[in-house]
Amino acid sequence: MSDDQTRVQEFFTARAADWDSRFPDDGPAYAAAVAELGLRPGGRVLDAGCGTGRALPPLRAAVGPSGVVLGADLTPAMLREAVRARRDREGALLLADVAALPLRSGSLDAVFGAGLVSHLPDPPENLRELARVVRPGGLLALFHPIGRAALAARHGRVLTPDDLRAEPNLRPLLAGSGWHLRSYVDEEHRFLALAVRSGT
């Protein structure tokens, strides 16, 4: 396991048990973000870095019983909390690194990533891997239930121009990784960047 993977696991293992109780009011924001993906019944979607699986219920509701919902996370403790919360009923949980997904190329209609980008060890390469598993024209949602400024304040930081999620940085990053940024919202109570998988 790489140092980056170890750091991510250590960070989230220490927080897994009380993760949901720390952020109990995020459900509606997740549901609204999933709705913007415009998933259809029978669709195939991955929650990349799913954590405790908070996006799995709205993703399942969007694709219905005939759809495929996957949740992939690198941290076993987070997946255990997802099972404890019974969110494994909404989708299959995979212990997997989003940098090397055990999925066929072009097998998904969409990827949902909540709080994902800031934890990627190699964002250009990792976003390329997400593009690999999504069909051309499929979607990527990069989401956070609070905006960049509110998140920085929560962590005692100030926003800097090199913030990866700032639109001038995110747009070329996505473009170089097989995605086209379709919409971008950064408000106090949500961050949502929707991108379309390039290619035909």
C-alpha positions as a printed NumPy array, in Angstrom:
array([[  0.   ,   0.   ,   0.   ],
       [  1.299,   3.466,  -0.875],
       [  1.935,   6.189,   1.689],
       [ -0.988,   8.149,   0.227],
       [ -3.346,   5.198,   0.677],
       [ -2.121,   4.664,   4.231],
       [ -2.692,   8.333,   5.103],
       [ -6.226,   8.269,   3.716],
       [ -7.055,   5.078,   5.602],
       [ -5.642,   6.438,   8.858],
       [ -7.557,   9.717,   8.488],
       [-10.911,   8.037,   7.853],
       [-10.468,   5.064,  10.185],
       [-10.092,   7.47 ,  13.097],
       [-13.338,   9.222,  12.136],
       [-15.512,   6.388,  10.843],
       [-17.473,   5.522,  13.99 ],
       [-18.925,   9.01 ,  14.481],
       [-18.864,  10.229,  10.871],
       [-22.63 ,  10.183,  10.358],
       [-23.382,  11.716,  13.752],
       [-20.996,  14.597,  13.026],
       [-22.905,  15.493,   9.856],
       [-26.502,  14.419,  10.532],
       [-28.233,  16.983,   8.323],
       [-26.495,  16.316,   4.99 ],
       [-29.095,  13.888,   3.6  ],
       [-31.173,  16.434,   1.647],
       [-28.028,  17.933,   0.083],
       [-26.929,  14.49 ,  -1.092],
       [-30.37 ,  13.787,  -2.543],
       [-30.434,  17.119,  -4.382],
       [-26.972,  16.53 ,  -5.849],
       [-27.906,  13.035,  -7.004],
       [-31.059,  14.433,  -8.621],
       [-28.908,  16.75 , -10.735],
       [-27.195,  13.731, -12.288],
       [-30.477,  12.917, -14.017],
       [-30.025,   9.175, -13.599],
       [-32.66 ,   6.938, -15.166],
       [-34.188,   3.671, -14.012],
       [-31.83 ,   0.851, -14.906],
       [-28.778,   3.108, -14.784],
       [-25.342,   2.054, -13.501],
       [-23.622,   4.347, -11.015],
       [-20.612,   4.327,  -8.713],
       [-20.244,   6.27 ,  -5.479],
       [-16.46 ,   6.756,  -5.533],
       [-15.016,   7.113,  -2.049],
       [-18.436,   6.253,  -0.663],
       [-17.444,   6.393,   3.011],
       [-20.436,   5.41 ,   5.136],
       [-22.635,   5.261,   2.045],
       [-24.732,   8.37 ,   2.545],
       [-25.244,   8.756,  -1.227],
       [-26.329,   5.15 ,  -1.767],
       [-30.04 ,   5.57 ,  -0.85 ],
       [-30.672,   8.48 ,  -3.257],
       [-28.595,   6.759,  -5.946],
       [-30.704,   3.599,  -5.557],
       [-33.9  ,   5.656,  -5.666],
       [-32.703,   7.257,  -8.907],
       [-31.828,   4.046, -10.774],
       [-34.54 ,   1.877,  -9.24 ],
       [-34.462,  -1.845,  -8.512],
       [-33.231,  -2.699, -12.018],
       [-30.228,  -0.371, -11.767],
       [-26.733,  -1.025, -10.47 ],
       [-25.371,   0.933,  -7.516],
       [-21.786,   0.441,  -6.351],
       [-19.988,   2.063,  -3.462],
       [-16.183,   1.902,  -3.443],
       [-13.989,   2.992,  -0.579],
       [-10.396,   2.419,   0.497],
       [-11.134,   2.34 ,   4.233],
       [-12.614,  -0.86 ,   5.725],
       [-13.873,   1.019,   8.806],
       [-16.006,   3.323,   6.659],
       [-17.527,   0.377,   4.811],
       [-18.294,  -1.31 ,   8.136],
       [-20.218,   1.809,   9.17 ],
       [-22.102,   1.698,   5.859],
       [-23.124,  -1.884,   6.661],
       [-24.048,  -0.922,  10.219],
       [-26.312,   1.792,   8.798],
       [-27.783,  -0.867,   6.441],
       [-26.824,   1.122,   3.364],
       [-25.362,  -2.032,   1.848],
       [-28.987,  -2.871,   1.019],
       [-28.958,   0.012,  -1.468],
       [-25.831,  -1.031,  -3.37 ],
       [-22.846,  -3.365,  -3.486],
       [-19.881,  -2.213,  -1.4  ],
       [-16.353,  -2.634,  -2.755],
       [-13.143,  -2.311,  -0.784],
       [-11.26 ,  -0.624,  -3.604],
       [ -9.026,   2.301,  -4.456],
       [-10.611,   4.705,  -6.939],
       [ -7.143,   4.958,  -8.508],
       [ -7.484,   1.343,  -9.744],
       [-11.104,   0.293,  -9.94 ],
       [-11.996,  -3.381, -10.512],
       [-14.529,  -2.402, -13.187],
       [-14.744,  -2.78 , -16.946],
       [-14.074,   0.251, -19.134],
       [-17.239,   2.131, -20.082],
       [-19.384,   0.034, -17.758],
       [-21.023,   2.908, -15.851],
       [-23.395,   5.739, -16.657],
       [-22.169,   8.005, -13.877],
       [-19.823,   8.481, -10.942],
       [-20.718,  10.396,  -7.793],
       [-17.826,  11.639,  -5.649],
       [-18.579,  13.414,  -2.369],
       [-15.557,  15.14 ,  -0.853],
       [-13.405,  13.08 ,  -3.176],
       [-11.048,  15.397,  -5.046],
       [ -9.128,  16.69 ,  -2.04 ],
       [ -8.212,  13.115,  -1.05 ],
       [ -6.938,  11.962,  -4.449],
       [ -3.168,  11.371,  -4.431],
       [ -2.828,  12.029,  -8.178],
       [ -5.919,  13.969,  -9.313],
       [ -5.22 ,  13.96 , -13.075],
       [ -4.515,  10.23 , -13.154],
       [ -7.284,   9.368, -10.704],
       [ -9.887,  11.355, -12.651],
       [ -8.712,   9.56 , -15.807],
       [ -9.438,   6.272, -14.052],
       [-12.957,   7.464, -13.262],
       [-13.351,   8.472, -16.912],
       [-12.212,   5.013, -17.978],
       [-15.102,   3.262, -16.24 ],
       [-17.78 ,   5.685, -17.513],
       [-19.277,   5.494, -20.99 ],
       [-18.811,   8.489, -23.316],
       [-21.507,  11.017, -22.48 ],
       [-21.77 ,   9.707, -18.926],
       [-21.5  ,  12.03 , -15.957],
       [-19.274,  12.803, -13.002],
       [-20.602,  14.71 ,  -9.987],
       [-18.01 ,  16.183,  -7.631],
       [-19.981,  17.199,  -4.569],
       [-19.643,  18.527,  -1.067],
       [-22.573,  19.444,   1.205],
       [-20.944,  22.792,   2.012],
       [-19.083,  25.184,  -0.255],
       [-15.351,  25.723,  -0.482],
       [-15.234,  28.776,   1.802],
       [-17.361,  27.123,   4.504],
       [-15.253,  23.962,   4.34 ],
       [-12.022,  25.938,   4.625],
       [-13.414,  27.802,   7.632],
       [-14.447,  24.487,   9.244],
       [-10.809,  23.359,   8.99 ],
       [ -9.373,  26.71 ,  10.12 ],
       [ -7.948,  27.549,   6.7  ],
       [ -8.427,  30.327,   4.193],
       [ -9.085,  29.746,   0.529],
       [ -6.056,  30.096,  -1.699],
       [ -5.845,  30.501,  -5.483],
       [ -4.322,  27.029,  -5.84 ],
       [ -7.426,  25.319,  -4.372],
       [ -8.011,  22.35 ,  -6.661],
       [-11.786,  22.821,  -6.594],
       [-11.671,  26.454,  -7.719],
       [-13.274,  26.603, -11.151],
       [-10.172,  27.992, -12.948],
       [ -8.196,  25.008, -11.627],
       [-10.868,  22.33 , -11.843],
       [-11.947,  23.   , -15.437],
       [ -8.532,  22.289, -17.052],
       [ -7.886,  19.421, -14.638],
       [-11.092,  17.735, -15.768],
       [-10.464,  18.532, -19.44 ],
       [ -7.057,  16.879, -19.27 ],
       [ -8.57 ,  13.808, -17.625],
       [-11.319,  12.989, -20.12 ],
       [-14.105,  15.2  , -18.773],
       [-15.853,  18.406, -19.857],
       [-17.118,  20.624, -17.024],
       [-20.817,  21.208, -17.688],
       [-21.869,  23.165, -14.603],
       [-20.251,  24.552, -11.482],
       [-21.866,  25.758,  -8.252],
       [-19.959,  26.879,  -5.165],
       [-22.354,  28.271,  -2.57 ],
       [-22.299,  28.329,   1.213],
       [-24.438,  25.215,   1.505],
       [-23.153,  23.143,  -1.409],
       [-20.423,  22.55 ,  -3.916],
       [-21.349,  20.702,  -7.092],
       [-19.355,  20.365, -10.285],
       [-20.966,  18.254, -13.013],
       [-18.783,  16.981, -15.835],
       [-19.512,  14.95 , -18.967],
       [-17.293,  12.109, -20.13 ],
       [-15.606,  13.152, -23.371],
       [-15.461,  10.95 , -26.451],
       [-17.928,   9.164, -28.661]])
